[in-house]
Amino acid sequence: MQTEVLLDRFLTGLAPLDPVAVWAHGSLAGGDYQEGRSDLDLIAVLPSLTPRTVWRLAKAHARLRAEPLSGQLHCTYLTPSADPGRRHLTWAHEELFKRSVTQVTSRELHSFGRVLLGKPPADLLPPVSDRELTDFVVRDQRDFWRPALDNAPLWTRDVWVDGGLLTFARASVTLREGRLISKREALELLPGLGAPVEVVEDIRRRRYGEPGPAVEDRAALTRGYLGPAIDELVAAYD
């Protein structure tokens, strides 16, 4: 399987930096991974992140560029004493930048994180309380996804349609039941939440089957649904 080959080569390239731990989260850890379609979401904990370490990481990722699936490998780098909520060095979309480890990611790691190397998440990451998780999910819907609906060109792209609808369904369950669900579960729930069925089926085909013709007015349908749906969800928990 190409995924395992890439992970082996990634870990081999990381070995000279003496990683304390490497974990997978997201679909790869949660049992909903689709090779070639899902991202490889990783967290690596290194003893330190000096300028030389950053340079070596950039070189290690550059050496993987020609490998199948390398464009889908995303990894955030922490140190053992780091606050996950701060912005941390991250390789994603084939470049280095900084982003935080969200409360959802931390809860995933504690709940079902896959240990690829070293210590488990519970030894290095602080737990996430239910309140912290709820607050983050509400903020994400209110401050990120809701304003994004005003940028119409974004919603012509698969990544925004899929992300917007699936994240909304997952947020709804997390807020209502306090648990995290997979993208497959989110797809099953979306029609019952009032999402446009033709758009949901379009996502299902692209993720689990053979993509078909693009749904007419997909962007308008998605934006027309998510706007009031997010407003209602946020009003109930904000």
N, C-alpha and C positions, 0 to 999 in steps of 0.2 A: 504494500500500500504506500502510495507516494507520501502520504502524511507522515507515517512513521519514519520513512527515509529522511524527510526534511527535518523532523524533530531530532533524529539521531545526529545529523550533521550540524544542526544548530547547537546542540548540547556539546558536541565535540569542539566546536569553535569557541564555546564559552568556557570550556574547562581550564584554560590557562589563567583565567581571572578568578579561579577558586570560588565559584558561586556557593552561597550558603543554602540556597533553595531555588528551585524553579517549579512553578505551578501553572496549570492550565485552568482556565475558567470558561464561562460561556458555553457554547454548544459542544465544544470538545470535551468538556468535563461533565456536562449535563445529559449526555446521551442522545443529543439531537444533531450531531455533526454530520454534514453532507460534504463529502470530499469534492473539492473544486468549486463549491458554492458557499460554504461557511468559512468565516475567518478563523485563524488559529490564534486565540487570545491567550497570551502568556504574561506571567509576572516573574521576574527574576530578582532575587535578593543577592547583592554583591557586598563583599566586605567594605568597599569604599567606592566612591565615584569621583576620582581625580580627573583632571583634564586628559592625562595619558590614558586612563581607563575609557573615557568617552571616545577618544581617537581609536582605540583598539576595538571598541564595539562597532563603530562606524565601518571599520575595515572588515570585521567579521560579517556584518550584514551585507556589505558589498560583495563579499565572496559567495554569498548565497543567491545573488540576483538571478543567475542562470538556472537555478533549481526549480522544478515544477512546484507550483503553489507558493513560491517565496513571496509573491506580492500580497498574499493573504496572511502572512505571519506578522502579528503585532505583539510587541513586548514592551512592557513598562519596567523600568529598573529602579529598585529601591535599595536602601541600606538597612541593616537590622534595626537601627534606632529611628528610622524615618517616620514622620507623620504621614499616613496615606493620603490625607486630605490636601496636602501640599502638592504643587505641580512637580512631576518627576520626569526625568529623561525617558522618552518613549520612541521606539521605532515602529512606525505604521505608515502605510501608503508610500513605502519605500523612501522615507526620510526620517530624520531625527527632529523631535520637537519636545515640548513638555506638556504634560497633562496630569490630572490627579487620578487617584484610584477611588472611584465612587463608592458610596455606601452599598449600592447594589452589587458591585464587583466584590467588595469585602465580604458581604453576606454570602454570595455564591461560593467564595473560597472557603469560608467556614462550613458551609452546608454540604457542598459536594465538590470542592476543589480537587483536582487530580494532581498528585505529587509526582513530578517527573524526576526530581532530584532533591536530596537533602531533607531539611526539616519541614514538618507540616505547617499550614497556615496558622493553626492555633498557637504555635510556639512563637510566632513573630508578629502577627497582626492583632491589634486590639479588636475585641468583639464589637458588633454593631447592634445597638439596642433597637427595639421595635420603633421607638419614637424617632430615632435618627434615620431609620430606613423610610418611615412614613414622610418625614419632613423633606428628605431628598427627593422622593418620588413626586411629591406635590410640586416642589420647586422646578423639577425637570419638566413636568407637563406645563406649568404656568409660565416659566421664564425662558424655556428653550423651544419646546415644540409649538406652543400657541403663537408666539411672535413669528416663528418660521412660516406659518401658514400665510402670512402677508406677502411672502416672496414667491409669487406664482411660478417663476421658471424652475425653482428647485423641484417642484412636484411633477415635472415631466420625467424625472429620473427614478429608476427602480429603487435605488437605495433610500430615497426619501419616502416614497409610497410605502415600501416594505417597513422601513424603520418607524415611520409615524404610526401606522396602524398596529403593528405588532407591539411596539412599546406602549401604546395606549391600552391594549388588552392586558398586557402584563402588569401595567400600573394599576389597572382596575382590580385585578385579583390580589395584588400585594396590599393595596389599601383596604380592601374588603376582608381579606382572610389572613394577611400577614405572611404569605408564602410567595416564593418565586416559582414561575412556571416557564416551560420551554416555549420556543417559537411555534412548535407544532401544536401544543396545547392552546396557545394564543389564537392560532388560525381557526381551531375548532370553536372557540368562544366568540369570535368576532361577529358572525351573523346574528347570534343571539343578543349581541350588544347594539345591533342596528346598523352595522357597517354594510356598505354596498357589496352585495354578494358577488357580483361579477368581478370586482376588484380583488376580493378575497380569493376567488378561484384563480385569478391571474397570478397572485402571489404563490398559491399552492403549486401551480404548474411549474413556475420558474424555480421553486425551491425543491420540489419533490418529484416532478415529472418532466414532461417536455414542454417548453414554452410555446405558447400559441400566439396568434395575432394580438397586438396591443389593444386593450379595452378602449373604446372610444370615450372621450371625455374623462379619462381616468383621473387626471389631476383635479378637475373640477369636482368630480364625485368624492374624491378623498378629502379635499379641503372643505367641501360643503358638509361632510359628515364630521370631521374631526373638530372643527371650530366649536360648534355647540356641545359636542360630546366632552371635549376637554373642559370647557367652561362649567359644565354641570358637575364633572368629577371634582374639579378643583374647589368649587363652591361647597361641596359636601365635606371636604376635609381640610380646607385652608383655615 
